[in-house]
Each structure stands twice: as structure tokens, then as C-alpha cells.
Amino acid sequence: MFIESRRKQILPRSFLPYFNEEISEQVEDHYRRLLFLFKPWDSETNLKGDYRTYGEAYEEFLKSLHEDAREDIKKFVYVFQKFLFIII
């Protein structure tokens, strides 16, 4: 059996739908999707870790990052949400 490296880089497809901040299920799904995008993971069950919610896990993940990386993620999310607002 031979292992061949990929010649083309693979990027994950992601979708961050518009969410209503008053509906807790939508908020949790939003933070779960952000963790999938930015936090290294090997199993979906490890995304939340020991935190009660994906929101808590996301906030703690952001705190663990270097300030530049944290700002880049916040800018990405802000621009994406503005883009969704224009579309909807």
C-alpha cells in the first residue's frame, strides 16, 4: 500500500446561517459551527470539552489564542454577519 500526498490543498466547506440571538438552539449551533471552523479537533465530541455550552467553549478558545489570531477571527465573523444581513 502506498500513501500519496495530495497535490491540491483541501479546504473545508462551511456555512454560517443567519441566527436569531433569542433562540438558544440557534445560538448554540452558531458557536458549534465557529468551533468547527477555527478550533483544531479530531472528534466532534471534543469540541465542547468540559464546558456546558458551545458558547462557553468558544469564548474560552478565543481567550487561549494570541491577540492577532483572536482579532482575525472576530473580524471574519463580523464581516460574514454583515454580509448575511445584506443578503437577507
Secondary structure by P-SEA (a helix, b strand, c coil): cccccccbbbbbbbbbcccccccaaaaaaaaaaaaacccccccccccccccccaaaaaaaaaaaccaaaaaaaaaaaaaaaaaaaaac
